Amino acid sequence: MSAYNWNWAVIVSEPYVGWLLDGLAVTVMLALSSWAIALVLGTVIGLARTLPSAPLRWLATGYVELFRNIPVLVQMFLWFFVLPELLPREAGHWLKRDLPHPEFFSAMVCLGLYTASRVAEQVRSGITSVPPGLAAAARASGLSLAQTYRYVLVPLGFRIIVPPLTSEFLGIFKNTSIALTIGVMEITASSRQIESYTFQGYEAFAAATALYLLLALLLLFLTRRIEARTRIPGWIARSNT
Protein backbone atom coordinates (compact mmCIF):
# COMPACT_ATOMS: atom_id res chain seq x y z
CA MET A 1 0.00 0.00 0.00
CA SER A 2 2.88 2.38 0.81
CA ALA A 3 4.25 1.91 -2.72
CA TYR A 4 0.99 2.91 -4.37
CA ASN A 5 1.40 5.92 -6.67
CA TRP A 6 -1.48 8.22 -5.82
CA ASN A 7 -2.61 10.51 -8.64
CA TRP A 8 -5.86 12.33 -7.88
CA ALA A 9 -5.48 14.48 -11.00
CA VAL A 10 -6.62 11.48 -13.05
CA ILE A 11 -10.26 11.84 -12.08
CA VAL A 12 -10.44 15.50 -13.14
CA SER A 13 -8.57 15.13 -16.42
CA GLU A 14 -9.91 14.27 -19.85
CA PRO A 15 -11.27 11.88 -20.96
CA TYR A 16 -11.74 10.32 -17.53
CA VAL A 17 -13.85 13.06 -15.98
CA GLY A 18 -16.07 12.84 -19.05
CA TRP A 19 -16.50 9.11 -18.52
CA LEU A 20 -17.58 9.72 -14.93
CA LEU A 21 -20.09 12.39 -15.93
CA ASP A 22 -21.45 10.18 -18.71
CA GLY A 23 -21.79 7.37 -16.17
CA LEU A 24 -23.66 9.70 -13.83
CA ALA A 25 -26.06 10.66 -16.62
CA VAL A 26 -26.69 7.00 -17.49
CA THR A 27 -27.28 6.17 -13.82
CA VAL A 28 -29.85 8.93 -13.46
CA MET A 29 -31.65 8.04 -16.71
CA LEU A 30 -31.70 4.35 -15.87
CA ALA A 31 -32.97 4.93 -12.33
CA LEU A 32 -35.70 7.39 -13.35
CA SER A 33 -36.99 5.27 -16.24
CA SER A 34 -36.98 2.15 -14.06
CA TRP A 35 -38.76 4.03 -11.28
CA ALA A 36 -41.49 5.16 -13.70
CA ILE A 37 -42.15 1.51 -14.60
CA ALA A 38 -41.99 0.41 -10.96
CA LEU A 39 -44.33 3.10 -9.67
CA VAL A 40 -47.04 2.57 -12.29
CA LEU A 41 -46.90 -1.22 -12.34
CA GLY A 42 -46.37 -1.52 -8.59
CA THR A 43 -49.41 0.66 -7.92
CA VAL A 44 -51.61 -1.48 -10.15
CA ILE A 45 -50.39 -4.72 -8.57
CA GLY A 46 -50.64 -3.33 -5.06
CA LEU A 47 -54.23 -2.26 -5.67
CA ALA A 48 -55.03 -5.70 -7.12
CA ARG A 49 -53.81 -7.31 -3.89
CA THR A 50 -56.49 -5.46 -1.92
CA LEU A 51 -59.47 -6.01 -4.26
CA PRO A 52 -62.32 -8.37 -3.37
CA SER A 53 -61.61 -10.51 -6.47
CA ALA A 54 -59.67 -13.60 -5.36
CA PRO A 55 -58.18 -14.40 -8.83
CA LEU A 56 -56.75 -10.89 -9.11
CA ARG A 57 -55.28 -11.13 -5.62
CA TRP A 58 -53.69 -14.49 -6.45
CA LEU A 59 -52.16 -13.20 -9.69
CA ALA A 60 -50.81 -10.07 -7.97
CA THR A 61 -49.44 -12.10 -5.08
CA GLY A 62 -47.77 -14.51 -7.50
CA TYR A 63 -46.06 -11.61 -9.28
CA VAL A 64 -44.78 -10.14 -6.01
CA GLU A 65 -43.46 -13.45 -4.70
CA LEU A 66 -41.80 -14.30 -8.02
CA PHE A 67 -39.94 -11.06 -8.62
CA ARG A 68 -39.19 -10.21 -5.00
CA ASN A 69 -37.60 -13.56 -4.16
CA ILE A 70 -35.27 -13.94 -7.16
CA PRO A 71 -31.98 -12.02 -6.76
CA VAL A 72 -31.95 -8.96 -8.97
CA LEU A 73 -28.58 -9.97 -10.46
CA VAL A 74 -30.08 -13.27 -11.64
CA GLN A 75 -33.02 -11.41 -13.11
CA MET A 76 -30.62 -9.08 -14.94
CA PHE A 77 -28.92 -12.05 -16.60
CA LEU A 78 -32.25 -13.65 -17.47
CA TRP A 79 -33.54 -10.54 -19.19
CA PHE A 80 -30.36 -9.88 -21.17
CA PHE A 81 -28.94 -13.32 -21.93
CA VAL A 82 -31.81 -15.80 -21.66
CA LEU A 83 -34.95 -14.01 -22.87
CA PRO A 84 -33.68 -13.32 -26.42
CA GLU A 85 -32.88 -17.01 -26.82
CA LEU A 86 -36.39 -18.04 -25.78
CA LEU A 87 -38.15 -15.73 -28.21
CA PRO A 88 -38.66 -16.48 -31.92
CA ARG A 89 -35.46 -15.96 -33.90
CA GLU A 90 -36.44 -12.60 -35.42
CA ALA A 91 -37.73 -11.18 -32.14
CA GLY A 92 -34.68 -12.39 -30.22
CA HIS A 93 -32.31 -10.92 -32.82
CA TRP A 94 -34.12 -7.58 -32.69
CA LEU A 95 -34.06 -7.52 -28.88
CA LYS A 96 -30.35 -8.30 -28.64
CA ARG A 97 -28.93 -6.70 -31.79
CA ASP A 98 -31.27 -4.26 -33.55
CA LEU A 99 -32.80 -2.54 -30.52
CA PRO A 100 -30.83 0.63 -29.71
CA HIS A 101 -28.82 0.13 -26.51
CA PRO A 102 -30.27 -3.33 -25.70
CA GLU A 103 -28.30 -3.56 -22.45
CA PHE A 104 -29.88 -0.33 -21.19
CA PHE A 105 -33.35 -1.54 -22.16
CA SER A 106 -32.84 -4.89 -20.43
CA ALA A 107 -31.55 -3.21 -17.27
CA MET A 108 -34.45 -0.75 -17.26
CA VAL A 109 -37.06 -3.51 -17.58
CA CYS A 110 -35.32 -5.69 -15.00
CA LEU A 111 -35.01 -2.97 -12.37
CA GLY A 112 -38.49 -1.67 -13.11
CA LEU A 113 -40.22 -5.04 -12.73
CA TYR A 114 -38.15 -6.00 -9.69
CA THR A 115 -38.82 -2.72 -7.90
CA ALA A 116 -42.50 -2.91 -8.87
CA SER A 117 -42.84 -5.99 -6.67
CA ARG A 118 -41.50 -4.00 -3.72
CA VAL A 119 -43.64 -0.95 -4.50
CA ALA A 120 -46.70 -3.22 -4.72
CA GLU A 121 -46.11 -4.36 -1.15
CA GLN A 122 -45.85 -0.76 0.01
CA VAL A 123 -49.08 0.17 -1.78
CA ARG A 124 -50.89 -2.83 -0.34
CA SER A 125 -49.73 -2.04 3.18
CA GLY A 126 -50.69 1.62 2.80
CA ILE A 127 -54.23 0.83 1.68
CA THR A 128 -54.75 -1.80 4.37
CA SER A 129 -53.48 0.71 6.96
CA VAL A 130 -56.42 3.02 6.26
CA PRO A 131 -59.02 2.47 9.00
CA PRO A 132 -61.79 0.21 7.68
CA GLY A 133 -64.39 2.63 8.98
CA LEU A 134 -63.42 5.19 6.36
CA ALA A 135 -64.03 2.77 3.50
CA ALA A 136 -67.28 1.63 5.08
CA ALA A 137 -68.42 5.23 5.48
CA ALA A 138 -67.58 5.95 1.85
CA ARG A 139 -69.61 2.96 0.65
CA ALA A 140 -72.49 3.87 2.97
CA SER A 141 -72.55 7.39 1.51
CA GLY A 142 -73.18 5.96 -1.95
CA LEU A 143 -69.69 5.74 -3.44
CA SER A 144 -68.92 2.75 -5.63
CA LEU A 145 -65.91 0.52 -4.96
CA ALA A 146 -63.91 2.31 -7.65
CA GLN A 147 -64.86 5.71 -6.23
CA THR A 148 -63.94 4.57 -2.72
CA TYR A 149 -60.48 3.63 -3.95
CA ARG A 150 -60.11 6.81 -5.99
CA TYR A 151 -61.25 9.35 -3.41
CA VAL A 152 -60.48 7.67 -0.08
CA LEU A 153 -58.19 4.64 -0.03
CA VAL A 154 -55.60 5.58 -2.65
CA PRO A 155 -55.04 9.23 -1.56
CA LEU A 156 -54.73 8.28 2.11
CA GLY A 157 -52.78 5.11 1.42
CA PHE A 158 -50.17 6.91 -0.68
CA ARG A 159 -49.67 9.61 1.93
CA ILE A 160 -49.03 6.91 4.51
CA ILE A 161 -46.38 5.14 2.42
CA VAL A 162 -44.42 8.15 1.19
CA PRO A 163 -41.47 7.44 3.58
CA PRO A 164 -40.97 3.79 2.50
CA LEU A 165 -41.53 4.75 -1.13
CA THR A 166 -38.74 7.31 -0.91
CA SER A 167 -36.47 4.57 0.43
CA GLU A 168 -37.31 2.43 -2.60
CA PHE A 169 -36.61 5.44 -4.82
CA LEU A 170 -33.15 5.83 -3.29
CA GLY A 171 -32.57 2.08 -3.53
CA ILE A 172 -33.18 1.93 -7.26
CA PHE A 173 -30.33 4.41 -7.82
CA LYS A 174 -27.97 2.10 -5.95
CA ASN A 175 -29.27 -0.98 -7.76
CA THR A 176 -28.28 0.55 -11.10
CA SER A 177 -24.70 -0.49 -10.32
CA ILE A 178 -25.72 -4.11 -11.03
CA ALA A 179 -26.30 -3.13 -14.66
CA LEU A 180 -22.54 -3.03 -15.23
CA THR A 181 -22.66 -6.85 -15.40
CA ILE A 182 -24.45 -6.65 -18.78
CA GLY A 183 -22.42 -3.73 -20.15
CA VAL A 184 -24.32 -0.61 -19.08
CA MET A 185 -21.78 2.17 -18.61
CA GLU A 186 -23.14 3.69 -15.41
CA ILE A 187 -21.01 5.18 -12.62
CA THR A 188 -19.46 1.95 -11.35
CA ALA A 189 -18.70 0.67 -14.85
CA SER A 190 -17.13 4.01 -15.75
CA SER A 191 -14.91 3.78 -12.66
CA ARG A 192 -13.78 0.30 -13.65
CA GLN A 193 -13.01 1.57 -17.13
CA ILE A 194 -10.86 4.35 -15.67
CA GLU A 195 -9.07 1.81 -13.49
CA SER A 196 -8.32 -0.43 -16.47
CA TYR A 197 -6.88 2.49 -18.46
CA THR A 198 -4.89 4.24 -15.70
CA PHE A 199 -4.39 1.60 -12.97
CA GLN A 200 -5.57 4.26 -10.50
CA GLY A 201 -8.30 2.14 -8.96
CA TYR A 202 -8.45 3.85 -5.58
CA GLU A 203 -8.97 7.26 -7.13
CA ALA A 204 -11.54 6.01 -9.63
CA PHE A 205 -13.70 4.26 -7.06
CA ALA A 206 -13.31 7.13 -4.59
CA ALA A 207 -14.75 9.39 -7.28
CA ALA A 208 -17.61 6.92 -7.85
CA THR A 209 -18.28 6.85 -4.10
CA ALA A 210 -18.40 10.63 -3.98
CA LEU A 211 -20.84 10.76 -6.90
CA TYR A 212 -23.14 8.18 -5.31
CA LEU A 213 -22.99 10.05 -2.00
CA LEU A 214 -23.76 13.43 -3.55
CA LEU A 215 -26.61 11.91 -5.56
CA ALA A 216 -28.04 10.23 -2.47
CA LEU A 217 -27.83 13.42 -0.39
CA LEU A 218 -29.60 15.41 -3.11
CA LEU A 219 -32.34 12.80 -3.41
CA LEU A 220 -32.63 12.61 0.37
CA PHE A 221 -33.13 16.35 0.58
CA LEU A 222 -35.85 16.26 -2.09
CA THR A 223 -37.65 13.25 -0.63
CA ARG A 224 -37.62 14.73 2.87
CA ARG A 225 -39.38 17.81 1.48
CA ILE A 226 -41.99 15.59 -0.16
CA GLU A 227 -42.50 13.63 3.07
CA ALA A 228 -43.00 16.85 5.03
CA ARG A 229 -45.63 18.11 2.59
CA THR A 230 -47.58 14.85 2.41
CA ARG A 231 -47.47 13.83 6.08
CA ILE A 232 -50.90 13.33 7.65
CA PRO A 233 -51.02 15.39 10.87
CA GLY A 234 -51.50 13.21 13.93
CA TRP A 235 -51.42 9.93 11.98
CA ILE A 236 -48.35 8.53 13.74
CA ALA A 237 -49.76 9.42 17.15
CA ARG A 238 -53.03 7.63 16.32
CA SER A 239 -51.27 4.54 14.97
CA ASN A 240 -49.33 4.14 18.21
CA THR A 241 -52.38 4.22 20.46
C-alpha beads as a LAMMPS data file, in Angstrom:
LAMMPS data file: protein, C-alpha beads

241 atoms
240 bonds

1 atom types
1 bond types

-500.0 500.0 xlo xhi
-500.0 500.0 ylo yhi
-500.0 500.0 zlo zhi

Masses

1 110.0

Atoms # bond

1 1 1 0.000 0.000 0.000
2 1 1 2.881 2.380 0.812
3 1 1 4.248 1.911 -2.723
4 1 1 0.992 2.909 -4.374
5 1 1 1.401 5.917 -6.665
6 1 1 -1.477 8.222 -5.824
7 1 1 -2.614 10.510 -8.637
8 1 1 -5.855 12.333 -7.878
9 1 1 -5.481 14.476 -11.003
10 1 1 -6.616 11.484 -13.053
11 1 1 -10.259 11.839 -12.077
12 1 1 -10.438 15.497 -13.143
13 1 1 -8.574 15.133 -16.424
14 1 1 -9.914 14.269 -19.852
15 1 1 -11.266 11.883 -20.963
16 1 1 -11.742 10.318 -17.526
17 1 1 -13.849 13.058 -15.981
18 1 1 -16.072 12.842 -19.052
19 1 1 -16.502 9.114 -18.521
20 1 1 -17.583 9.718 -14.932
21 1 1 -20.086 12.391 -15.933
22 1 1 -21.455 10.178 -18.711
23 1 1 -21.794 7.372 -16.171
24 1 1 -23.656 9.700 -13.832
25 1 1 -26.062 10.660 -16.620
26 1 1 -26.687 6.996 -17.490
27 1 1 -27.275 6.168 -13.816
28 1 1 -29.854 8.933 -13.459
29 1 1 -31.653 8.043 -16.712
30 1 1 -31.701 4.347 -15.868
31 1 1 -32.972 4.930 -12.335
32 1 1 -35.697 7.386 -13.349
33 1 1 -36.991 5.271 -16.244
34 1 1 -36.983 2.149 -14.063
35 1 1 -38.764 4.027 -11.284
36 1 1 -41.488 5.157 -13.698
37 1 1 -42.153 1.508 -14.596
38 1 1 -41.995 0.413 -10.963
39 1 1 -44.333 3.105 -9.668
40 1 1 -47.043 2.566 -12.286
41 1 1 -46.899 -1.222 -12.336
42 1 1 -46.372 -1.524 -8.587
43 1 1 -49.407 0.662 -7.915
44 1 1 -51.612 -1.481 -10.145
45 1 1 -50.391 -4.724 -8.574
46 1 1 -50.638 -3.333 -5.055
47 1 1 -54.226 -2.264 -5.674
48 1 1 -55.026 -5.701 -7.116
49 1 1 -53.809 -7.314 -3.887
50 1 1 -56.487 -5.455 -1.924
51 1 1 -59.471 -6.015 -4.256
52 1 1 -62.325 -8.371 -3.374
53 1 1 -61.609 -10.511 -6.471
54 1 1 -59.672 -13.603 -5.356
55 1 1 -58.178 -14.402 -8.827
56 1 1 -56.753 -10.887 -9.110
57 1 1 -55.284 -11.129 -5.623
58 1 1 -53.691 -14.492 -6.450
59 1 1 -52.157 -13.196 -9.687
60 1 1 -50.813 -10.074 -7.973
61 1 1 -49.437 -12.101 -5.077
62 1 1 -47.768 -14.511 -7.497
63 1 1 -46.058 -11.610 -9.281
64 1 1 -44.781 -10.142 -6.009
65 1 1 -43.462 -13.446 -4.704
66 1 1 -41.804 -14.302 -8.023
67 1 1 -39.943 -11.056 -8.616
68 1 1 -39.193 -10.207 -5.002
69 1 1 -37.600 -13.563 -4.159
70 1 1 -35.270 -13.938 -7.156
71 1 1 -31.976 -12.022 -6.764
72 1 1 -31.952 -8.960 -8.973
73 1 1 -28.577 -9.975 -10.455
74 1 1 -30.076 -13.266 -11.645
75 1 1 -33.021 -11.406 -13.111
76 1 1 -30.625 -9.083 -14.940
77 1 1 -28.921 -12.054 -16.597
78 1 1 -32.252 -13.654 -17.468
79 1 1 -33.536 -10.541 -19.195
80 1 1 -30.365 -9.881 -21.175
81 1 1 -28.936 -13.319 -21.925
82 1 1 -31.814 -15.801 -21.664
83 1 1 -34.954 -14.013 -22.866
84 1 1 -33.679 -13.315 -26.424
85 1 1 -32.877 -17.007 -26.817
86 1 1 -36.393 -18.038 -25.775
87 1 1 -38.153 -15.734 -28.212
88 1 1 -38.655 -16.478 -31.923
89 1 1 -35.463 -15.955 -33.904
90 1 1 -36.442 -12.603 -35.421
91 1 1 -37.731 -11.180 -32.145
92 1 1 -34.679 -12.389 -30.223
93 1 1 -32.312 -10.915 -32.821
94 1 1 -34.121 -7.581 -32.685
95 1 1 -34.060 -7.515 -28.883
96 1 1 -30.351 -8.297 -28.639
97 1 1 -28.933 -6.701 -31.790
98 1 1 -31.268 -4.264 -33.546
99 1 1 -32.800 -2.545 -30.524
100 1 1 -30.828 0.635 -29.713
101 1 1 -28.820 0.127 -26.507
102 1 1 -30.266 -3.332 -25.703
103 1 1 -28.296 -3.562 -22.450
104 1 1 -29.879 -0.328 -21.188
105 1 1 -33.347 -1.540 -22.161
106 1 1 -32.837 -4.889 -20.432
107 1 1 -31.550 -3.212 -17.268
108 1 1 -34.451 -0.750 -17.261
109 1 1 -37.057 -3.509 -17.584
110 1 1 -35.324 -5.689 -15.004
111 1 1 -35.008 -2.971 -12.365
112 1 1 -38.494 -1.667 -13.114
113 1 1 -40.216 -5.037 -12.725
114 1 1 -38.154 -6.003 -9.691
115 1 1 -38.820 -2.723 -7.895
116 1 1 -42.501 -2.910 -8.874
117 1 1 -42.841 -5.987 -6.667
118 1 1 -41.500 -3.996 -3.721
119 1 1 -43.644 -0.949 -4.502
120 1 1 -46.699 -3.217 -4.716
121 1 1 -46.110 -4.363 -1.153
122 1 1 -45.853 -0.760 0.014
123 1 1 -49.077 0.173 -1.778
124 1 1 -50.893 -2.834 -0.338
125 1 1 -49.731 -2.043 3.183
126 1 1 -50.692 1.618 2.795
127 1 1 -54.230 0.829 1.678
128 1 1 -54.747 -1.796 4.369
129 1 1 -53.483 0.714 6.964
130 1 1 -56.416 3.025 6.259
131 1 1 -59.018 2.472 9.004
132 1 1 -61.789 0.206 7.682
133 1 1 -64.391 2.627 8.976
134 1 1 -63.419 5.191 6.360
135 1 1 -64.034 2.774 3.497
136 1 1 -67.285 1.633 5.083
137 1 1 -68.424 5.235 5.485
138 1 1 -67.583 5.949 1.855
139 1 1 -69.605 2.957 0.652
140 1 1 -72.489 3.874 2.967
141 1 1 -72.554 7.392 1.511
142 1 1 -73.179 5.965 -1.950
143 1 1 -69.690 5.736 -3.438
144 1 1 -68.916 2.749 -5.628
145 1 1 -65.911 0.520 -4.960
146 1 1 -63.914 2.307 -7.648
147 1 1 -64.858 5.711 -6.232
148 1 1 -63.943 4.572 -2.716
149 1 1 -60.480 3.631 -3.953
150 1 1 -60.114 6.811 -5.992
151 1 1 -61.253 9.345 -3.413
152 1 1 -60.480 7.666 -0.079
153 1 1 -58.190 4.641 -0.026
154 1 1 -55.596 5.577 -2.650
155 1 1 -55.043 9.226 -1.562
156 1 1 -54.728 8.281 2.110
157 1 1 -52.778 5.108 1.416
158 1 1 -50.171 6.908 -0.679
159 1 1 -49.673 9.613 1.933
160 1 1 -49.031 6.912 4.507
161 1 1 -46.384 5.142 2.417
162 1 1 -44.418 8.148 1.189
163 1 1 -41.466 7.444 3.582
164 1 1 -40.969 3.790 2.498
165 1 1 -41.526 4.754 -1.131
166 1 1 -38.741 7.314 -0.908
167 1 1 -36.465 4.568 0.434
168 1 1 -37.310 2.429 -2.603
169 1 1 -36.608 5.442 -4.823
170 1 1 -33.153 5.825 -3.288
171 1 1 -32.571 2.079 -3.533
172 1 1 -33.179 1.933 -7.263
173 1 1 -30.331 4.411 -7.819
174 1 1 -27.970 2.099 -5.948
175 1 1 -29.267 -0.977 -7.759
176 1 1 -28.280 0.548 -11.103
177 1 1 -24.698 -0.492 -10.320
178 1 1 -25.719 -4.106 -11.031
179 1 1 -26.296 -3.126 -14.658
180 1 1 -22.537 -3.032 -15.231
181 1 1 -22.665 -6.853 -15.400
182 1 1 -24.447 -6.646 -18.777
183 1 1 -22.422 -3.734 -20.145
184 1 1 -24.324 -0.612 -19.076
185 1 1 -21.784 2.171 -18.613
186 1 1 -23.136 3.692 -15.407
187 1 1 -21.014 5.176 -12.620
188 1 1 -19.459 1.949 -11.353
189 1 1 -18.699 0.668 -14.853
190 1 1 -17.126 4.013 -15.753
191 1 1 -14.910 3.783 -12.665
192 1 1 -13.781 0.304 -13.648
193 1 1 -13.014 1.574 -17.133
194 1 1 -10.856 4.350 -15.673
195 1 1 -9.070 1.808 -13.495
196 1 1 -8.318 -0.428 -16.474
197 1 1 -6.875 2.488 -18.457
198 1 1 -4.890 4.240 -15.699
199 1 1 -4.386 1.599 -12.970
200 1 1 -5.570 4.256 -10.498
201 1 1 -8.302 2.136 -8.958
202 1 1 -8.451 3.847 -5.582
203 1 1 -8.973 7.264 -7.135
204 1 1 -11.540 6.006 -9.633
205 1 1 -13.704 4.255 -7.060
206 1 1 -13.311 7.126 -4.594
207 1 1 -14.753 9.388 -7.280
208 1 1 -17.608 6.919 -7.846
209 1 1 -18.285 6.845 -4.105
210 1 1 -18.405 10.632 -3.983
211 1 1 -20.840 10.763 -6.900
212 1 1 -23.143 8.182 -5.311
213 1 1 -22.990 10.048 -1.998
214 1 1 -23.764 13.431 -3.554
215 1 1 -26.605 11.915 -5.561
216 1 1 -28.038 10.230 -2.471
217 1 1 -27.830 13.417 -0.393
218 1 1 -29.600 15.409 -3.114
219 1 1 -32.341 12.803 -3.405
220 1 1 -32.632 12.606 0.373
221 1 1 -33.128 16.354 0.582
222 1 1 -35.854 16.265 -2.089
223 1 1 -37.645 13.255 -0.632
224 1 1 -37.623 14.733 2.874
225 1 1 -39.378 17.807 1.479
226 1 1 -41.989 15.588 -0.157
227 1 1 -42.496 13.632 3.068
228 1 1 -43.005 16.848 5.034
229 1 1 -45.629 18.115 2.589
230 1 1 -47.575 14.853 2.412
231 1 1 -47.470 13.825 6.081
232 1 1 -50.902 13.335 7.645
233 1 1 -51.025 15.393 10.868
234 1 1 -51.496 13.214 13.931
235 1 1 -51.424 9.934 11.979
236 1 1 -48.345 8.534 13.738
237 1 1 -49.764 9.416 17.146
238 1 1 -53.030 7.627 16.323
239 1 1 -51.271 4.542 14.967
240 1 1 -49.328 4.141 18.205
241 1 1 -52.379 4.220 20.461

Bonds

1 1 1 2
2 1 2 3
3 1 3 4
4 1 4 5
5 1 5 6
6 1 6 7
7 1 7 8
8 1 8 9
9 1 9 10
10 1 10 11
11 1 11 12
12 1 12 13
13 1 13 14
14 1 14 15
15 1 15 16
16 1 16 17
17 1 17 18
18 1 18 19
19 1 19 20
20 1 20 21
21 1 21 22
22 1 22 23
23 1 23 24
24 1 24 25
25 1 25 26
26 1 26 27
27 1 27 28
28 1 28 29
29 1 29 30
30 1 30 31
31 1 31 32
32 1 32 33
33 1 33 34
34 1 34 35
35 1 35 36
36 1 36 37
37 1 37 38
38 1 38 39
39 1 39 40
40 1 40 41
41 1 41 42
42 1 42 43
43 1 43 44
44 1 44 45
45 1 45 46
46 1 46 47
47 1 47 48
48 1 48 49
49 1 49 50
50 1 50 51
51 1 51 52
52 1 52 53
53 1 53 54
54 1 54 55
55 1 55 56
56 1 56 57
57 1 57 58
58 1 58 59
59 1 59 60
60 1 60 61
61 1 61 62
62 1 62 63
63 1 63 64
64 1 64 65
65 1 65 66
66 1 66 67
67 1 67 68
68 1 68 69
69 1 69 70
70 1 70 71
71 1 71 72
72 1 72 73
73 1 73 74
74 1 74 75
75 1 75 76
76 1 76 77
77 1 77 78
78 1 78 79
79 1 79 80
80 1 80 81
81 1 81 82
82 1 82 83
83 1 83 84
84 1 84 85
85 1 85 86
86 1 86 87
87 1 87 88
88 1 88 89
89 1 89 90
90 1 90 91
91 1 91 92
92 1 92 93
93 1 93 94
94 1 94 95
95 1 95 96
96 1 96 97
97 1 97 98
98 1 98 99
99 1 99 100
100 1 100 101
101 1 101 102
102 1 102 103
103 1 103 104
104 1 104 105
105 1 105 106
106 1 106 107
107 1 107 108
108 1 108 109
109 1 109 110
110 1 110 111
111 1 111 112
112 1 112 113
113 1 113 114
114 1 114 115
115 1 115 116
116 1 116 117
117 1 117 118
118 1 118 119
119 1 119 120
120 1 120 121
121 1 121 122
122 1 122 123
123 1 123 124
124 1 124 125
125 1 125 126
126 1 126 127
127 1 127 128
128 1 128 129
129 1 129 130
130 1 130 131
131 1 131 132
132 1 132 133
133 1 133 134
134 1 134 135
135 1 135 136
136 1 136 137
137 1 137 138
138 1 138 139
139 1 139 140
140 1 140 141
141 1 141 142
142 1 142 143
143 1 143 144
144 1 144 145
145 1 145 146
146 1 146 147
147 1 147 148
148 1 148 149
149 1 149 150
150 1 150 151
151 1 151 152
152 1 152 153
153 1 153 154
154 1 154 155
155 1 155 156
156 1 156 157
157 1 157 158
158 1 158 159
159 1 159 160
160 1 160 161
161 1 161 162
162 1 162 163
163 1 163 164
164 1 164 165
165 1 165 166
166 1 166 167
167 1 167 168
168 1 168 169
169 1 169 170
170 1 170 171
171 1 171 172
172 1 172 173
173 1 173 174
174 1 174 175
175 1 175 176
176 1 176 177
177 1 177 178
178 1 178 179
179 1 179 180
180 1 180 181
181 1 181 182
182 1 182 183
183 1 183 184
184 1 184 185
185 1 185 186
186 1 186 187
187 1 187 188
188 1 188 189
189 1 189 190
190 1 190 191
191 1 191 192
192 1 192 193
193 1 193 194
194 1 194 195
195 1 195 196
196 1 196 197
197 1 197 198
198 1 198 199
199 1 199 200
200 1 200 201
201 1 201 202
202 1 202 203
203 1 203 204
204 1 204 205
205 1 205 206
206 1 206 207
207 1 207 208
208 1 208 209
209 1 209 210
210 1 210 211
211 1 211 212
212 1 212 213
213 1 213 214
214 1 214 215
215 1 215 216
216 1 216 217
217 1 217 218
218 1 218 219
219 1 219 220
220 1 220 221
221 1 221 222
222 1 222 223
223 1 223 224
224 1 224 225
225 1 225 226
226 1 226 227
227 1 227 228
228 1 228 229
229 1 229 230
230 1 230 231
231 1 231 232
232 1 232 233
233 1 233 234
234 1 234 235
235 1 235 236
236 1 236 237
237 1 237 238
238 1 238 239
239 1 239 240
240 1 240 241
